[in-house]
Amino acid sequence: MKRIMSNLKPVSRVPSAVRRLLTSGIVIQVFPLHDNEALKKLEDTWYTRFTLKYQPIDSIRGYFGETIALYFGFLEYFTFALIPVAVLGLPYYLFVWENYDKYVVFASFNLIWSTVILEVWKRGCASMTYRWGTLVMKRQFEEPRPGYHGVLGINSVTGREEPLYPSYKRQLRIYLVSLPFVCLCLYSSLFVMMIYFDMEAWALELHENSRSEWTSILLYVPSIIYAIVIEIMNRLYRYAAEFLTSWENHRLESAYQNHLILKVLVFNFLNCFASLFYIAFVLRDMKLLRQGTFDDYLELFLQFGYVSLFSCVYPLAAAFAVLNNLTEVNSDALKMCRVFKRPFSEPSASIGVWQLAFETMSVISVVTNCALIGMSPQVNALFPESKADLILIVAAVEVRISCTYSLGRAKAAY
């Protein structure tokens, strides 16, 4: 049997017997069929009319389930949250582009913005999931994922027979194989980055000596090569990360996804942002920094990184992100309805490990923007005999913790 197209309702899970067939390879795929009438109603209220309006999140949840609805809810929220940064960035780009000291105000705004938007989202997400009845999830009763293997035994929580795999074996695979491999890949990424900067310095020196037309073209070659290499490395690493995470043999799909996301995020963060940090804090070249450069959430995560980390030196970053997301909402809706198979509904209480990823990026953003502020001659003039950037970093982390605590208490009181 090569494929089963199940007409199970999307709120149901794949039965455990079918999961065993999936694991053994007897069954290749199981997925629910589309309900053409319900899908047509959803499309009419969602993306067929290209107007600026809120998405029908509850209708999306009713058809695709909570996990998909939360993604589109977060995409919509994040797009609206980018608008203040985009509006602030336009005059900075148009009127004070060359004056780096003026970006102190922009960086200060980023400090507050990157913290507040995530806390507000947590409140909105909790309201939605409470309304849907998925705010409190029982992970103990989650079914084993297809591909999980082990010796058959009795689950002490559910009392059902299922494969059992010792936790210590999984930990050994993670810490003795997966972790060293990830560290090796991170080192390779940094090594490639340094080669890129050496190539760029060589091309610039060659151009300054000859000033010919072909050396002017040669100036762009290192950046083009580096961009291609980054994309190739990201794809190869993604395949390796999926293989290793599957080999670690996680029992739950949520645990598998969390470990895979962590591996992919760490590598993509370093691959995409290491060169920008190097330019900003090692070379300290703001003019050069302005020229620098699972999949849907990753795109939003990298967007958030570019905007929150370095939009003070490239103010148009948020504006481009808003334009991209406005088209992303409709294109993703089209793909879900007309291109991809209908997924089984998976109840969700939040956006999962992505929330932690965005919050970690927010903390990095606070530290980065404070360091950029500390490099400003205006701030250094206020603290002539002290490390202004260090003082600002410590103060900002304290403010970040205080804001998170205060907003958390306000949410709890609400």
C-alpha positions as CSV (number, residue, x, y, z in Angstrom):
1,M,0.0,0.0,0.0
2,K,1.7,3.2,-1.1
3,R,-0.7,5.9,0.1
4,I,-3.8,6.2,2.2
5,M,-5.9,9.4,1.8
6,S,-7.9,9.3,5.0
7,N,-11.2,11.3,5.3
8,L,-10.8,11.4,9.1
9,K,-11.9,14.7,10.6
10,P,-9.0,17.1,11.0
11,V,-9.6,17.3,14.8
12,S,-8.7,13.6,15.1
13,R,-5.3,12.1,15.5
14,V,-3.7,9.3,13.5
15,P,-4.7,6.0,15.3
16,S,-1.8,4.2,17.0
17,A,-2.2,1.1,14.8
18,V,-1.7,3.3,11.7
19,R,1.3,5.0,13.3
20,R,2.9,1.5,13.6
21,L,2.2,0.9,9.9
22,L,3.8,4.3,9.1
23,T,6.9,3.4,11.2
24,S,7.3,0.1,9.6
25,G,7.0,1.6,6.1
26,I,3.9,-0.4,5.1
27,V,1.9,2.8,4.9
28,I,3.7,5.8,3.3
29,Q,1.3,8.7,4.0
30,V,-1.9,9.4,5.9
31,F,-3.7,12.7,5.7
32,P,-7.3,14.0,5.8
33,L,-9.1,15.1,2.6
34,H,-10.2,18.7,2.0
35,D,-13.8,19.6,2.5
36,N,-14.4,21.6,-0.7
37,E,-17.5,23.4,0.5
38,A,-15.9,24.4,3.8
39,L,-12.7,25.3,2.1
40,K,-14.5,27.6,-0.4
41,K,-16.2,29.5,2.5
42,L,-12.8,29.9,4.2
43,E,-11.1,31.1,1.0
44,D,-13.8,33.7,0.4
45,T,-13.2,35.3,3.8
46,W,-9.5,34.9,3.8
47,Y,-7.4,35.6,0.8
48,T,-9.4,35.7,-2.5
49,R,-10.2,39.4,-2.0
50,F,-7.0,41.4,-1.6
51,T,-8.0,43.9,1.0
52,L,-6.3,45.1,4.1
53,K,-8.3,43.4,6.9
54,Y,-7.9,41.0,9.8
55,Q,-7.6,37.3,9.1
56,P,-10.5,35.0,10.1
57,I,-8.3,33.3,12.7
58,D,-11.2,31.4,14.3
59,S,-12.3,30.0,10.9
60,I,-8.7,29.0,10.1
61,R,-8.6,27.2,13.5
62,G,-11.9,25.5,12.7
63,Y,-10.6,24.1,9.4
64,F,-6.8,23.6,10.0
65,G,-6.5,23.4,13.8
66,E,-4.8,25.5,16.4
67,T,-1.2,25.1,15.3
68,I,-1.8,26.6,11.8
69,A,-4.1,29.3,13.2
70,L,-1.5,30.4,15.7
71,Y,1.1,30.7,12.9
72,F,-1.2,33.0,10.9
73,G,-2.2,34.9,14.0
74,F,1.5,35.5,14.8
75,L,2.3,36.5,11.2
76,E,-0.5,39.1,11.3
77,Y,0.4,40.4,14.7
78,F,4.1,40.6,13.8
79,T,3.3,42.5,10.6
80,F,1.3,45.1,12.6
81,A,4.0,45.3,15.2
82,L,6.6,46.2,12.5
83,I,4.6,49.3,11.4
84,P,5.9,51.7,14.1
85,V,9.5,50.7,13.4
86,A,8.9,51.2,9.6
87,V,7.3,54.6,10.2
88,L,10.1,55.7,12.4
89,G,12.7,54.4,9.9
90,L,11.5,56.2,6.9
91,P,12.5,59.8,8.1
92,Y,15.7,58.5,9.4
93,Y,16.6,57.0,6.0
94,L,15.5,60.2,4.2
95,F,17.0,62.9,6.3
96,V,19.7,61.7,8.7
97,W,21.2,58.8,6.8
98,E,24.9,59.7,7.2
99,N,24.8,60.9,10.8
100,Y,25.3,57.8,12.9
101,D,24.8,59.7,16.2
102,K,21.2,60.4,15.3
103,Y,20.5,56.6,15.4
104,V,20.9,56.6,19.2
105,V,17.2,57.4,19.4
106,F,16.3,54.6,17.0
107,A,18.4,52.1,18.9
108,S,16.7,53.2,22.2
109,F,13.3,52.6,20.6
110,N,14.4,49.2,19.5
111,L,15.3,48.3,23.1
112,I,11.7,48.9,24.2
113,W,10.0,47.6,21.1
114,S,11.7,44.2,20.9
115,T,10.6,43.5,24.5
116,V,7.1,44.8,24.5
117,I,5.8,43.2,21.3
118,L,6.7,39.7,22.6
119,E,5.0,40.2,25.9
120,V,1.9,41.6,24.2
121,W,1.8,38.6,21.9
122,K,2.0,36.2,24.8
123,R,-1.1,37.8,26.2
124,G,-3.0,37.7,22.9
125,C,-1.9,34.1,22.3
126,A,-3.1,33.1,25.8
127,S,-6.5,34.7,25.2
128,M,-6.9,32.8,21.9
129,T,-5.9,29.4,23.2
130,Y,-8.1,29.9,26.3
131,R,-11.0,30.6,24.1
132,W,-10.2,27.5,22.1
133,G,-9.8,25.3,25.2
134,T,-6.1,24.4,24.5
135,L,-4.3,26.7,27.0
136,V,-3.4,23.8,29.2
137,M,-1.9,20.8,27.3
138,K,-1.3,17.3,28.7
139,R,1.9,16.2,27.0
140,Q,2.0,12.9,28.9
141,F,-0.9,11.6,26.8
142,E,0.7,12.6,23.5
143,E,1.0,9.7,21.1
144,P,4.5,8.5,20.1
145,R,5.6,9.9,16.8
146,P,6.1,7.8,13.7
147,G,9.7,6.7,13.5
148,Y,10.1,6.3,17.3
149,H,11.3,2.8,18.0
150,G,12.3,0.7,21.0
151,V,11.5,-2.5,23.0
152,L,7.8,-3.0,23.5
153,G,6.7,-2.3,27.0
154,I,3.9,-0.7,29.2
155,N,3.8,3.1,29.4
156,S,3.6,3.9,33.2
157,V,1.4,6.9,32.6
158,T,-1.1,5.7,30.0
159,G,-0.9,2.0,30.8
160,R,-0.8,1.2,27.1
161,E,1.7,-1.0,25.3
162,E,4.2,1.0,23.2
163,P,7.9,1.1,22.3
164,L,10.2,2.2,25.2
165,Y,13.6,3.6,24.7
166,P,16.0,4.4,27.6
167,S,16.5,8.2,28.1
168,Y,20.2,7.8,28.8
169,K,20.8,6.4,25.3
170,R,19.1,9.4,23.8
171,Q,21.2,11.8,26.0
172,L,24.4,10.0,24.9
173,R,23.5,10.5,21.2
174,I,22.7,14.1,21.8
175,Y,25.8,15.1,23.8
176,L,28.4,12.8,22.2
177,V,27.4,13.1,18.5
178,S,24.8,15.8,17.8
179,L,26.4,18.5,20.0
180,P,29.9,18.1,18.7
181,F,28.6,18.0,15.1
182,V,26.7,21.3,15.6
183,C,29.8,22.9,17.2
184,L,31.9,21.8,14.2
185,C,29.3,23.3,11.8
186,L,29.3,26.6,13.7
187,Y,33.1,26.7,13.5
188,S,33.0,26.0,9.8
189,S,30.5,28.8,9.3
190,L,32.8,31.3,11.1
191,F,35.8,30.0,9.1
192,V,33.9,30.6,5.8
193,M,33.0,34.1,7.1
194,M,36.6,35.0,7.7
195,I,37.5,33.7,4.2
196,Y,34.8,36.0,2.8
197,F,36.3,39.1,4.6
198,D,39.8,38.2,3.3
199,M,38.4,37.9,-0.2
200,E,36.7,41.2,0.1
201,A,39.8,42.9,1.4
202,W,41.8,41.5,-1.5
203,A,39.2,42.7,-4.1
204,L,39.2,46.2,-2.5
205,E,43.0,46.4,-2.5
206,L,43.1,45.3,-6.1
207,H,40.5,47.9,-7.1
208,E,42.3,50.7,-5.3
209,N,45.5,49.8,-7.1
210,S,44.2,49.5,-10.6
211,R,40.8,51.4,-10.7
212,S,39.7,49.5,-13.8
213,E,36.2,48.5,-14.8
214,W,36.7,44.8,-14.3
215,T,38.0,45.4,-10.7
216,S,34.8,47.4,-10.0
217,I,32.8,44.3,-11.0
218,L,35.2,42.1,-8.9
219,L,34.2,44.0,-5.8
220,Y,30.7,42.3,-5.9
221,V,32.1,38.8,-6.4
222,P,33.0,38.0,-2.8
223,S,29.5,39.0,-1.6
224,I,27.8,36.9,-4.3
225,I,30.0,33.9,-3.5
226,Y,29.4,34.2,0.2
227,A,25.6,34.5,-0.3
228,I,25.6,31.3,-2.4
229,V,27.8,29.5,0.1
230,I,25.5,30.5,3.0
231,E,22.5,29.1,1.2
232,I,24.2,25.8,0.4
233,M,25.5,25.5,3.9
234,N,22.0,26.2,5.3
235,R,20.4,23.5,3.1
236,L,23.1,20.8,3.8
237,Y,23.0,21.5,7.5
238,R,19.2,21.3,7.5
239,Y,19.3,17.8,6.1
240,A,22.0,16.8,8.6
241,A,20.0,18.2,11.5
242,E,16.9,16.3,10.4
243,F,18.8,13.1,10.2
244,L,20.5,13.6,13.6
245,T,17.3,14.6,15.3
246,S,15.5,11.5,13.9
247,W,18.5,9.3,15.0
248,E,18.2,10.7,18.5
249,N,14.9,8.8,18.6
250,H,12.6,11.3,20.5
251,R,9.3,9.8,21.7
252,L,7.1,12.8,21.1
253,E,6.7,14.9,17.9
254,S,6.9,18.0,20.1
255,A,10.3,17.0,21.5
256,Y,11.5,16.1,18.0
257,Q,10.5,19.5,16.7
258,N,12.0,21.4,19.6
259,H,15.4,19.7,19.2
260,L,15.3,20.2,15.4
261,I,14.3,23.9,15.7
262,L,17.1,24.5,18.2
263,K,19.8,23.0,15.9
264,V,18.5,24.9,12.9
265,L,18.1,28.2,14.7
266,V,21.6,28.2,16.2
267,F,23.2,27.6,12.9
268,N,21.0,30.0,10.9
269,F,21.5,32.7,13.5
270,L,25.3,32.4,13.3
271,N,25.3,32.1,9.5
272,C,23.1,35.1,8.9
273,F,24.2,37.5,11.7
274,A,27.9,36.7,12.5
275,S,29.2,38.8,9.6
276,L,27.0,41.8,10.8
277,F,28.3,41.5,14.4
278,Y,31.9,41.3,13.1
279,I,31.4,44.4,11.0
280,A,29.7,46.3,13.8
281,F,31.9,45.5,16.8
282,V,35.2,44.3,15.3
283,L,35.6,46.5,12.2
284,R,33.3,49.2,13.6
285,D,32.4,50.2,10.1
286,M,28.8,51.5,10.2
287,K,28.8,52.4,6.5
288,L,29.8,48.8,5.6
289,L,27.2,47.5,8.0
290,R,24.4,49.3,6.1
291,Q,25.3,47.3,3.0
292,G,25.2,43.8,4.6
293,T,23.1,41.3,4.1
294,F,10.2,25.5,9.8
295,D,10.6,27.7,7.2
296,D,7.8,30.1,7.8
297,Y,8.7,30.8,11.5
298,L,12.3,30.7,10.6
299,E,11.8,33.5,8.1
300,L,9.9,35.6,10.7
301,F,12.6,34.9,13.2
302,L,15.4,36.1,10.9
303,Q,13.2,39.1,10.0
304,F,12.9,39.9,13.7
305,G,16.6,39.6,14.0
306,Y,17.5,42.0,11.2
307,V,14.9,44.6,12.4
308,S,15.6,44.4,16.2
309,L,19.4,44.1,15.9
310,F,20.5,46.4,13.1
311,S,17.6,48.5,11.9
312,C,19.1,51.5,13.6
313,V,21.8,51.5,11.0
314,Y,19.5,50.3,8.2
315,P,16.2,52.0,8.9
316,L,14.4,50.6,5.9
317,A,14.6,47.0,7.2
318,A,11.2,47.2,8.9
319,A,9.5,48.7,5.9
320,F,10.7,46.0,3.6
321,A,9.7,43.4,6.2
322,V,6.1,44.8,6.3
323,L,5.8,44.7,2.5
324,N,7.1,41.2,2.5
325,N,4.7,40.0,5.2
326,L,1.6,41.6,3.5
327,T,2.3,39.4,0.5
328,E,3.3,36.5,2.8
329,V,-0.1,36.4,4.4
330,N,-1.9,35.8,1.2
331,S,0.7,33.5,-0.4
332,D,0.8,31.3,2.7
333,A,-3.0,31.1,2.8
334,L,-3.1,30.1,-0.9
335,K,-0.5,27.4,-0.3
336,M,-2.4,26.0,2.7
337,C,-5.6,25.8,0.7
338,R,-4.5,24.9,-2.8
339,V,-0.9,23.6,-2.8
340,F,-0.2,21.6,0.4
341,K,-2.0,18.5,1.7
342,R,-4.4,19.2,4.5
343,P,-2.6,18.5,7.8
344,F,-4.1,16.8,10.9
345,S,-5.1,19.2,13.5
346,E,-2.6,19.4,16.4
347,P,-3.9,21.3,19.5
348,S,-1.4,24.0,20.6
349,A,-1.2,26.2,23.7
350,S,1.3,28.6,22.1
351,I,3.8,28.9,19.2
352,G,6.0,26.5,21.2
353,V,9.8,26.7,21.2
354,W,9.6,29.6,18.8
355,Q,8.4,31.9,21.6
356,L,11.6,31.1,23.5
357,A,13.6,31.7,20.3
358,F,12.1,35.1,19.8
359,E,12.6,36.0,23.4
360,T,16.3,35.0,23.2
361,M,16.7,37.2,20.1
362,S,15.0,40.0,22.1
363,V,17.6,39.8,24.8
364,I,20.4,39.7,22.2
365,S,18.8,42.7,20.6
366,V,18.8,44.7,23.9
367,V,22.5,44.0,24.4
368,T,23.4,44.7,20.7
369,N,21.5,48.0,20.6
370,C,23.1,49.1,23.9
371,A,26.5,48.3,22.5
372,L,25.7,50.4,19.3
373,I,24.6,53.2,21.5
374,G,27.7,53.0,23.6
375,M,29.9,53.3,20.4
376,S,28.3,56.7,19.7
377,P,30.6,59.7,20.3
378,Q,27.7,61.5,22.0
379,V,27.3,58.8,24.7
380,N,31.1,58.4,25.1
381,A,31.3,62.2,25.8
382,L,28.9,61.7,28.7
383,F,31.1,58.9,30.1
384,P,34.6,59.9,29.1
385,E,36.5,57.7,31.6
386,S,34.3,54.7,31.7
387,K,33.1,51.9,29.4
388,A,29.8,53.5,28.3
389,D,28.7,50.5,26.2
390,L,29.3,48.1,29.2
391,I,27.2,50.4,31.5
392,L,24.4,50.6,28.9
393,I,24.4,46.8,28.4
394,V,24.0,46.1,32.2
395,A,21.4,48.8,32.5
396,A,19.4,47.6,29.5
397,V,19.4,44.0,30.7
398,E,18.0,45.2,34.0
399,V,15.4,47.2,32.2
400,R,14.5,44.2,30.0
401,I,14.0,42.0,33.0
402,S,11.9,44.6,34.8
403,C,9.7,45.2,31.7
404,T,9.2,41.4,31.3
405,Y,8.3,41.0,35.0
406,S,6.0,44.0,35.0
407,L,4.1,43.0,31.9
408,G,3.9,39.4,33.2
409,R,2.3,40.6,36.4
410,A,-0.1,42.8,34.4
411,K,-1.1,39.8,32.3
412,A,-1.6,37.6,35.4
413,A,-3.8,40.3,37.0
414,Y,-5.8,40.6,33.8
